[in-house]
């Protein structure tokens, strides 16, 4: 059923407009939400009315009406006041609550559908049958975006996303675990990855400024069929994972821009170990001092430009050359040449991947 907060908000809005007191009770006579004190309301009054066949009853200043879901009474609403208009306000409140129940159930159905679709728990025939029943277009351009939140903040993140995106525009929000919120984003004709990247950046910025949440977003490739969303979902998950290992400074990672990181992530562990042994021998990346590693990373950032790297590190050009030659003696790789620089860069990324795998074992 819909939450008591939603019901309270609904009847408070009606009370603010009509000034008719409204109260909603469950079938056991317990108050769910009310704009007035419920101490004088007898539980027997509620339960007896709930068991009766009539849909409405008037007792003094109180009009009792049933709120139904698929023909079955689920709540009793009391509208309190004088005059003929009180009953009509009560009927209006009942209609609003019944519409809320329908909308909530449809949202739950959509949520369950997309969860099972993304996790490959549906047969192909079920995908299209359920999509037709839920009025979800089967052939449309969509992309999966996964929002990785801090522990326990997925609910708040999901609500913020629902304020930004709506099923009316073809966007759906769901979750498959307690840390990740999934956005099924509809794409307009002519829109591509530039628009997806912009949307992801807007989400990250909004979460940071509005909710003070440090989040990351990963997204997959754009697909044209509903049945292919699970593929985009797996790609978005990989984008987050690869980004966490190799591109920790980035807040948004796209599957189609993971580059070498994606290749390394899919390599067998034994092959990674052999490669590291060939490059570093008995050493590891940890054996290099912080100064050397910082120098090399900055050198890579500046596209192997010695002069610019020396300027940014505030060192003499000869000092930088000395550090590079020191690394060459230790590894046999001259990172001033493209091939050796590429080899060393890949080796460092493989080391990061191996560290990640080791952390998963503990």
C-alpha positions in Angstrom: 0.0 0.0 0.0 0.9 3.6 -0.3 2.8 5.1 2.6 1.1 7.1 5.4 3.3 10.1 4.4 1.8 10.2 0.9 -1.7 9.8 2.2 -1.1 12.6 4.8 0.3 14.9 2.1 -2.7 14.2 -0.1 -5.4 15.0 2.5 -3.5 18.0 3.8 -3.6 19.5 0.3 -7.3 18.9 0.1 -7.9 20.4 3.6 -5.8 23.4 2.7 -8.1 24.1 -0.3 -11.6 23.1 1.1 -11.1 23.4 4.9 -13.0 20.1 5.3 -11.3 17.9 8.0 -10.3 14.5 6.6 -9.1 11.3 8.2 -8.0 8.0 6.8 -8.2 4.7 8.8 -7.3 1.1 8.1 -9.9 -1.6 8.4 -8.9 -2.3 12.0 -9.8 1.2 13.0 -6.2 2.5 13.3 -5.5 6.0 12.1 -3.3 6.2 9.0 -3.3 10.0 8.5 -5.6 12.7 9.6 -6.1 16.5 9.7 -7.9 16.3 13.0 -7.5 14.6 16.4 -8.7 11.0 16.2 -9.1 10.3 19.9 -12.9 10.5 19.7 -13.2 8.1 16.8 -14.4 4.7 17.9 -12.6 1.7 16.3 -15.9 -0.2 16.4 -17.4 2.5 14.2 -14.7 2.0 11.6 -14.7 -1.8 11.7 -18.5 -2.1 11.6 -18.7 0.3 8.6 -15.8 -1.6 6.8 -17.8 -4.9 7.2 -21.1 -3.3 5.9 -22.1 -3.5 2.3 -22.7 0.3 1.9 -20.0 2.5 0.4 -20.9 5.6 2.5 -22.6 6.4 5.8 -23.4 9.7 7.6 -23.2 9.9 11.4 -23.8 13.5 12.7 -21.0 15.7 11.2 -19.0 12.7 10.0 -19.3 11.2 6.5 -17.7 7.7 6.3 -16.6 6.5 2.8 -14.7 3.4 1.7 -11.5 3.6 -0.4 -11.4 0.5 -2.6 -8.7 -1.3 -4.5 -9.9 -3.6 -7.3 -13.3 -3.7 -5.6 -12.0 -4.5 -2.1 -12.2 -2.0 0.7 -8.7 -1.0 1.9 -9.3 2.2 3.9 -12.1 4.1 5.5 -12.1 7.8 5.0 -13.9 10.2 7.3 -14.9 13.7 6.1 -16.0 16.0 9.0 -18.0 19.1 8.6 -21.3 20.8 8.0 -23.2 21.1 4.7 -23.8 19.1 1.6 -20.4 19.9 0.2 -18.6 17.8 2.8 -19.8 14.5 1.2 -18.6 15.7 -2.2 -15.2 16.6 -0.8 -15.0 13.2 0.8 -15.8 11.5 -2.6 -13.1 13.6 -4.2 -10.6 12.5 -1.5 -11.6 8.9 -2.1 -11.0 9.2 -5.9 -7.6 10.8 -5.3 -6.6 8.0 -2.9 -7.8 5.3 -5.3 -5.8 6.9 -8.1 -2.7 7.0 -5.9 -3.1 3.3 -5.1 -3.3 2.5 -8.8 -0.3 4.7 -9.6 1.7 3.1 -6.8 0.9 -0.4 -8.0 1.8 0.4 -11.6 5.1 1.8 -10.4 5.8 -1.4 -8.4 4.9 -3.5 -11.5 7.3 -1.4 -13.6 10.0 -1.6 -11.0 9.7 -5.4 -10.8 9.6 -5.7 -14.6 12.8 -3.7 -15.1 14.6 -5.4 -12.3 13.9 -8.8 -13.8 14.7 -7.6 -17.3 18.1 -6.2 -16.3 19.0 -9.3 -14.5 18.0 -11.6 -17.4 15.3 -13.3 -15.4 12.6 -13.1 -18.1 12.0 -15.1 -21.2 11.9 -13.2 -24.4 8.1 -13.7 -24.8 7.5 -12.5 -21.3 9.5 -9.3 -21.9 7.2 -8.3 -24.7 4.0 -9.5 -23.1 4.7 -7.6 -19.8 5.9 -4.5 -21.7 2.6 -4.4 -23.6 0.6 -4.8 -20.4 2.6 -2.0 -18.7 2.4 0.2 -21.8 6.1 0.3 -22.2 7.3 0.7 -25.8 9.4 -2.3 -26.9 11.3 -0.6 -29.8 12.8 2.6 -28.6 16.3 4.0 -28.1 17.4 3.7 -24.5 20.6 3.6 -22.4 21.3 2.3 -18.9 22.9 4.6 -16.4 23.9 3.3 -13.0 24.3 5.7 -10.1 26.7 4.4 -7.5 25.9 5.9 -4.1 27.3 5.8 -0.6 26.0 3.0 1.7 22.4 3.7 2.8 21.8 6.6 0.5 20.3 4.8 -2.5 16.8 5.7 -1.4 17.5 9.5 -1.3 19.3 9.3 -4.6 16.4 7.5 -6.2 13.9 10.1 -5.0 16.1 12.9 -6.4 16.3 11.1 -9.7 12.5 10.8 -9.8 12.4 14.6 -9.5 14.6 14.9 -12.6 13.2 12.1 -14.8 9.7 10.8 -15.3 8.0 7.7 -16.9 5.9 10.2 -18.8 9.0 10.9 -20.9 9.9 7.2 -21.1 12.5 7.2 -18.3 12.3 4.6 -15.5 14.2 4.4 -12.2 14.8 1.1 -10.3 17.4 -0.5 -8.1 19.0 -4.0 -8.0 21.0 -3.6 -4.8 21.4 -1.3 -1.9 24.2 0.9 -3.4 23.2 1.4 -7.0 20.3 3.2 -8.5 19.5 2.4 -12.2 18.1 4.9 -14.6 16.6 3.6 -17.9 17.0 6.7 -20.0 15.0 7.2 -23.1 16.8 8.8 -26.0 15.3 11.2 -28.5 15.9 10.8 -32.2 19.3 12.4 -33.1 20.6 12.2 -29.5 23.9 10.3 -29.0 26.6 9.7 -26.4 27.4 13.4 -26.1 23.9 14.0 -24.6 24.3 10.9 -22.4 27.6 12.2 -21.1 26.0 15.6 -20.4 23.1 14.0 -18.6 25.5 12.0 -16.4 27.5 15.1 -15.5 24.3 16.9 -14.6 23.3 14.0 -12.3 26.7 14.0 -10.5 26.7 17.8 -10.1 23.1 17.8 -8.8 23.7 15.1 -6.3 26.7 16.8 -5.0 25.2 20.3 -4.7 21.6 19.4 -3.7 22.2 16.3 -1.5 25.9 16.6 -0.7 26.4 13.0 -2.0 29.6 11.9 -3.7 28.3 9.6 -6.5 29.7 8.1 -9.6 27.8 7.2 -12.8 28.6 4.5 -15.3 26.6 4.0 -18.5 26.5 1.4 -21.3 25.8 1.6 -25.0 22.6 2.9 -26.5 20.3 0.0 -27.6 17.2 0.0 -29.8 15.2 -2.8 -28.3 13.9 -3.4 -24.8 15.3 -6.9 -24.7 18.9 -5.5 -25.1 18.7 -3.4 -22.0 20.4 -6.2 -20.0 23.4 -5.8 -22.3 23.6 -2.1 -21.6 23.2 -2.8 -17.9 26.2 -5.2 -17.8 28.2 -2.6 -19.7 27.3 0.1 -17.3 28.3 -2.1 -14.4 31.7 -2.8 -16.1 32.1 1.0 -16.7 31.8 1.6 -12.9 34.1 -1.3 -12.0 36.8 -0.4 -14.5 36.5 3.2 -13.6 37.0 2.4 -9.9 40.2 0.5 -10.7 41.9 2.6 -13.4 40.2 6.0 -13.4 39.4 6.7 -9.8 39.5 10.5 -10.3 36.6 10.4 -12.8 33.0 10.7 -11.6 31.5 9.6 -14.9 32.7 6.5 -16.9 31.3 5.3 -20.2 31.6 1.8 -21.5 32.7 2.9 -24.9 35.5 5.1 -23.7 37.2 2.7 -21.2 40.0 1.9 -23.7 42.9 -0.1 -22.4 41.3 -0.4 -19.0 38.5 -2.5 -20.4 41.0 -4.7 -22.2 43.0 -5.3 -19.1 39.9 -6.0 -17.0 39.0 -8.9 -19.3 42.5 -10.5 -19.3 43.0 -13.8 -17.5 44.8 -13.4 -14.1 47.6 -15.8 -15.0 48.4 -13.7 -18.1 48.6 -10.6 -16.0 51.0 -12.2 -13.6 53.3 -13.3 -16.4 53.2 -9.8 -18.0 54.1 -8.1 -14.7 57.0 -10.6 -14.1 58.4 -9.9 -17.6 58.3 -6.1 -17.1 59.4 -5.7 -13.5 61.2 -9.0 -12.9 61.2 -9.6 -9.2 60.2 -6.0 -8.4 56.8 -4.5 -8.1 55.5 -1.0 -8.8 55.6 -0.4 -5.0 59.4 -0.8 -5.1 59.7 2.5 -7.1 59.8 5.6 -4.9 57.0 8.1 -4.8 59.0 10.7 -6.6 59.7 8.5 -9.6 56.1 7.4 -9.9 54.8 11.0 -9.6 57.3 12.1 -12.3 56.3 9.3 -14.7 52.5 9.9 -14.2 53.0 13.6 -14.9 55.2 12.8 -17.9 52.4 10.6 -19.3 49.9 13.4 -18.7 52.0 15.8 -20.8 52.2 13.3 -23.7 55.9 12.6 -23.1 56.9 16.2 -23.3 60.1 16.6 -21.2 60.1 20.4 -21.1 56.5 20.8 -20.1 56.7 18.1 -17.5 59.8 19.7 -15.9 58.0 23.1 -15.8 54.9 21.6 -14.1 57.1 19.7 -11.6 59.2 22.8 -10.9 62.4 20.9 -11.6 65.3 21.4 -14.0 65.1 19.6 -17.3 68.2 17.6 -16.5 66.7 16.5 -13.2 63.8 15.1 -15.0 66.0 13.3 -17.5 68.0 11.8 -14.6 64.8 10.4 -13.1 63.8 8.9 -16.4 67.2 7.3 -16.9 67.1 6.0 -13.4 63.8 4.2 -14.2 65.3 2.9 -17.5 68.2 1.3 -15.6 65.7 -0.5 -13.2 63.3 -1.7 -15.9 65.1 -1.5 -19.3 62.3 0.8 -20.5 63.0 4.3 -21.9 59.6 6.0 -21.3 60.7 8.8 -23.7 59.9 6.5 -26.6 56.3 5.7 -27.4 56.6 1.9 -27.3 58.3 1.8 -24.0 56.0 4.4 -22.5 53.0 2.4 -23.6 54.4 -0.8 -22.2 55.2 0.8 -18.8 51.7 2.5 -18.7 50.0 -0.8 -19.3 52.2 -2.5 -16.7 51.1 0.1 -14.1 47.4 -0.5 -15.0 47.9 -4.3 -14.7 49.4 -3.8 -11.3 46.3 -1.7 -10.2 44.1 -4.5 -11.6 46.0 -7.2 -9.6 45.7 -5.1 -6.4 42.0 -4.8 -7.0 41.7 -8.6 -7.3 43.7 -9.1 -4.2 41.4 -6.8 -2.2 38.4 -8.9 -3.3 39.9 -12.0 -1.8 40.0 -10.5 1.7 
